């Protein structure tokens, strides 16, 4: 039985003082408190709940409370998370919470599921990189109130009494990072995984310096939580760490974040405005044709050709989708430099590869493996999957297969596989780059537009 998911998208926690932590057998629901953010919980372009905390919570309830519903209480900011938990309005806080000394006095933490590093962030277009903390004294610094960042800055202030900052109420780290990117704020502090993500949208965000030692991120529960709940949470995190589920989730949300450098992002953002408009209708037509998100196709095309119609590789791979001669023949393409032929052919070929990947492999891993096959060939991806199984890794997980793809250039491994040597690092870079470009397009380009919907209706008629 799949847990039902509901969400209270509230500006603040509910006003009632219902004693939720008793695990009411009549209500049969597990309640999580969280806040909106790319590293916590959000609604994606399909208006579906997403985010690593969402996925972990759904998986936990499915595994340990299959007859229970799941409900999220979404509060204004991280400073509201622990108070909401302590008021008995949620069983578990799943909100990208770092384990700190102050918080450990208030709540129980689960085993940590991620490690991160606090970083001081600045705008490289406005400020020079500081050499030490003394050089940021007198600058405009802000962090969200009630965060581990405020605790870390308080510790630094003991060594540097002149250091001042503003604890901003009812905001989040993502918003403050955008203020830094827009030149409205000199500095803020953020976790390294969130910084890497935001740099894909704002290439002028740079790391000034790490602040302190790395932090561990975990769920939090009331110290009065039922023993059954705390035990199940401990068992859950131990299990998903051992079976690779946690590794897969972390890869899904963060595995591609550091693939692009600032020049890559700057160039891509510029070409979204200059080159993409020339071809966007063809990508959307290809979506109608194949059912594949046009933004995925556009990201694939950009990684292949940088949207240069005349792009040709030394091996004579050509066009917007960089089709080989054999692939062009297979897909009925007579002119690989013609975008009207190249884009739908590349889309259909990618769909063909996705359908060739075993159906049991879940998305998005199935698509990632198909992208790797687009780059290096299906046979070598199969070799990598065989090797993954041989090494007791998961052949149905992209996080594991990308490890063994790299091994295909090592004679210790490729001499034992059916299709032999391959430059396996190339498809890994290829896939992670496509993922990064796709994430950017998802942020700035809607999947559907009125014009596209009209085209779809016309096509069906």
N, C-alpha and C positions, 0 to 999 in steps of 0.2 A: 504494500500500500504506500503510495507516494504522499508525503506530507503536504497538506494544503498551506498555501502561503498567503498571508494578508499583511498589510502594512498600514500603520498610522503615520501618514506623512505630516507630522505636526510641527508647528513652530516651537513648541515646547512640550514637555512631557505632560500626560494627562493629569488633571488636578486631583483625581480621586486617590485615596491611599489604600487601594486594594492590596491585600497581602499576597502577591503573586508567587513568591518563592516557595510556597508550600506544595507546589506541583499538584494543583487541584485536579483530582481524577475525574471530576464532573466536567470541567471545562476542557480537559485534555488538550492543552496547548502549551508550547514552550515559547516564552517571550524573550526577544533579544532587543536590547537598546543599542542604537548605532547613530551615526550622523552621515550626511551625504558627503561623498568625496570619491575620487578615483581609486583610492586605496582602501575604501571601506564598502560603501553601498550606494548604488545609483540606478537610475532607470536608463537602459540603453535605447538605441534608436528604434527598437521595436516595442518600446514601452514595457520592457520586461526587466525585472530586478536583476542586477548584476553586481560585480565587485567581489573581491576575494572573501570578504567577511560574509557576504550573502551566500556564496557557494559553500563555504565551510559550515555555516549554520544549517543550510538545507541538508547537507550531507550528514551532519551530526544527528539531526532529528530523524532522518530516514533510517539511519543505522541503529539508533538507540531508543527512539520513541516513535516507531512506525505508525502507531495508531493516533498520534498526536498531530494537531495542526501546528503551524509555525507562524508567529506574528512578530513583526518588527515595529518598534517604537522609534521613529526617526526624530531626534531632537535637533535644536538649532545649531549647536556647536559642540565640540569635544568637551568643553567645560561643563556641559549639562549631563554628560554621560554617566559619570560615577554618582552624582547626586540622585539621578533618576533610578539607578540601580539600588542605592542605599535606602530610597524611599519605598522600596518594595514594588516597583512598577515594572520590573523585568527580572527574569531569572539570570540572564547572562549579558554582559557588556561585550559586544564584538565590534570594536571601533578603532582598530589600529592603535591600541594602547601600549605604550612602552611601560615596562616594569621599572618603577622608581621607588626610592626609599619612602617617600611620602605616601604614595599610593599603596604600598605594601602594609602600611599601618591601617588602611581603610578597607581593603578588599583582599579576597583570595585570588591568586592568579593561577591560570592553567599552565601546563608546560608550554614554554615559548614555541612559536611556530615559525618565527622569522627573526633575523638579526638585521639591524639597520644602523646607520651612522648619522648622527645629527651634523648638519653642515650649515655654515653661514653663507648666504647667497647674496650676490650683488648683480647689478646690470653693467655689463662690460661696455656698453655704449655710453654710459654716463660716468662711471667711476673706474678708477684703477684698482687692481687687485691689492688689498692690504697685505702687508708682510707680517703683521701681528695684530693682536686684539686692541692694542693702544691706538692704532690708526683708525679704528671705527668709533672711538670716543667722540661724542659731539655730533655724530651722524644720526639720521632718522631711522630708528630700528623699531620693528613691531613684530610681535608673535601673538597667536591666539591666546586668550586668557585660559588658565587652568591646564595648560599643556606641559609636557615634559621639557619643552623648549624653554618655558619660563623658569622651570626649576634649574635647568642648566645655566641659564643666564644669571640667576640668583647666585649660584655657586661661583661663577666667574666674577661677579661683582665683589665678592669677598676679597678677591685678589686684585681687582681693579675697581676701587670705589667710585671712580669717576664715570664708569660705564652706566649708561641710562638707556632704557627702552620703554616702549609702550605695550601694555597687555591689552590687546583689542578684544572687546566683547562681541559675542554673536557674529563671529566671522570664522573662516577656516583658513588653513595653510595655503590651499590652492589660490584663494582670492588674494592673499598677501603676496604670493609669488607673482601673480599677474600684476599687482601694483608695482612690484620691483621691476618687472619687465616693461611696464609703461612709464617708468621714471618717476612715479609718485612716491616711492619709498626707497630709501638707500639700501637697507638690508632687512632680511628676515632669516629665520632658521627653519629648516625642513629636513625630513628624513631622506636619506640618499635614494631610496627607491622612488619616492615621489618626485624628487628633483630630476632624476633621470627621465621620468615620464614627461614632466613639464618642459624639459629642454627640447623635446620633440615638437613642441608648439611655440616655444619662445627661445630661439637659439642664443639670445643675448643674456640669458640667465647663466651665471658662472658660479663655481664654488670658490669662495674666498679661502676657507679653511675648515677642517673638521673641528667640532667642538666636543671635547671629552672622549671617553671610550664609547665603543658601540653599545647600542641598546638592544634589548630583546623585547619582542612584541608578543602579546598573549591576550587571551580572553580574561575577563574579571568576573568574579561572583561575590555575592555577599558572604561575610563570614558566618552568617546564619543559614547558609544554603543547605538543603538536604544532602546527607552523605551520599545518597544514591546519585544525585546530580553531579557532584564533584568527582566521584569515582568514574562515572561514565565519561565525563569530559577528559579525565586523565587517560582512560583507556582509548578513547577516540583519537587523541593526538598521537599516542604511542603507535596505534595501528596505522594511521595514514602516513606517519613518518617511515615506518618499516616497509609498507607495501608500495611506496612510491607515489601514492595519491597526492600527498602534500607537495612533493617535488613537481608533479605535473601542474598543479594549480598555480604554484609560484611561477613556473615557466609560462603558463598561459597569460598571466597578467604582467609579468615583469621581465620575461626571458629575452625580449627583443629590445628593451629600452635603451641599451647602450650601443646599439649597432650603428646609428647615424652620428656623425659629428656635426658641429654647428654649421659648417659650410654646406653639408648635405641638406640640412633642414632649411637653411636660408634659400638655397637654390630651388628646392622643391616648392616652398611656399610662394616664391616668385613665379614659378612656372604654372602653378595652379591658376594664377591670374592671367598669364600671358599665352600659354600653350594649351592648357586643358580645355578652354572654351571651344577650340577648333575641333575637338574630337569627342566632347562629352556626350553628344547625341548618339554617336556610334557605340560608345560604351553602354549607354542606356538601352539602345536597341539590342545589344548583345545580352543584356540582363533579361530582356523579354524573351529572347531566343533560348537562353540556357537556364534561367532562374538563378544565376550567380550574381551576387551583388556587384553592381557596376563599379563600385569603388575598389573592390578587390581586383577587378580586371584592369582598372586604371593604374592601381598600385603595381601590379605585375608588369604592365606595359612600361611604366616609368622606370622600374628597376632594370628592365631589359634594354630600353632604347632612349630613356630620358625624353620620351615623346618626340623623338626626332624621326620623321618619316623615312629619311634616307639612311638611317643608321645601318652600317654593315660591319660585321666582325671579320677578323682575319680568316675565320673558317667559313666565310660566306653565309653566315646567319644574318637575315635581313629584316628590316621593316619595324613598325611600331611594336609588334609582338615577337620580333626576332625569331622568325620561323626558319627551320632548316629546310633544305630542298625536299627532303623525304617527307617531313611533316606537311609542307605545303602541298605536295602531291597527294598525300593521304587525305587532306581536308579540301581538296579541289581548288586550291588557290593558283591562279595563273600569273598574278603579279604581286609579289610579296611587299612591294613598296606602295601598294594601294591600300590606304587605311580601311576603305570600305570592304576589302577582302580580308585584310590581315586581322583586324580586330575580332570580327565574328569567328574567324577560323581559329584564332588563338583561344577564344572563349570556349568554343566547342571542344577543342583539344584538351583544355584544362578539365572541362566537365567529364570528358572521356577518361582521363586519368583518375579523377575523383571516384568515378563509378568502378574503376578497376581496383582501387584500394578496397580491402575487405570491409564489408558493411559493419562488422562488429566494432570497428575502430570508431570511437566517438568523435564528433566535431568539437573543437576545430582541428584536432590532430589529423583527421583524415584529409582535410584540405591542405594542411601543412606538408604532409607526405606527398600529396599530389603536386604541390608546388616544387618540392625537391625533385620529383620525377620529371617535371617540366624542364628543369635545369640540367639534370644529369642523366636522365633516363630511368624508366621504371625498374629495369633489371637491377641496377645498382642500389636502388632503394630497397628492393627485395633482399639483396645480399646483406644490406645493413640490418634489416629486420631479422634475418637468419642469425647474424652475428650477435645481435642483441639477445635473442633467446639463448644462444650458446653461452653467453656471459652472464646469464641469470638476470638480465635486464628485461624490461617490458617491450616486446616488439610492436605493441599497439600504442605506445606512447611516444610522441614526438620528442619529449624531453630526453628520452633514452636513445631513440634512433639517431638523433643528431650527434650523440656521442660516438656511436659506432660508424656513422657515415665518415667521420674524420679518420677512422682507423683503416678505411679502404685504401689508403696510400701506404700503409705499413705492410711489408712483405710477410711479416709474421701472421697477418690476418688474411690479406687478399689472396695469397697463394692457396688458401684452404676454401675459398668461395667460388661459386660457379662462374661469375662474370669477371673475376680478377680485379686488377688495379683500377682505381678511380680517384680523381682529385676530390675527395669527399668533403674537404673544407669549403669548397665553392658553393655547393647547394645549401649548406648551413647558413653561410653569409647571405646568400640569395633569399632564402625564406625569411630570415630575421629582418632583412631590409624591407621586403614586401610587407611584412607585418607592421613595421614602423610606419611606412608610407600609408598603409591602410588606416592605421590608428589616427593619423593626421587628417586624412580625408573624412573619416567618420566624425571627427570633431567639427570640421568646417563645411562639409558638403552633405546635405540630406540625401537619404537613399531615394526618396520619391519627391517629385515636384509635380505641380499641376500640369506642366507641359508634358512631362514623362507619362503621367497617368492618361492624358489625352491620347498620346501616341500608343499606349498599350491597348486602350479601347479600340482605336482605329485598326491596330494590328489584328485584334481578335475578330473584328468585323470583316 
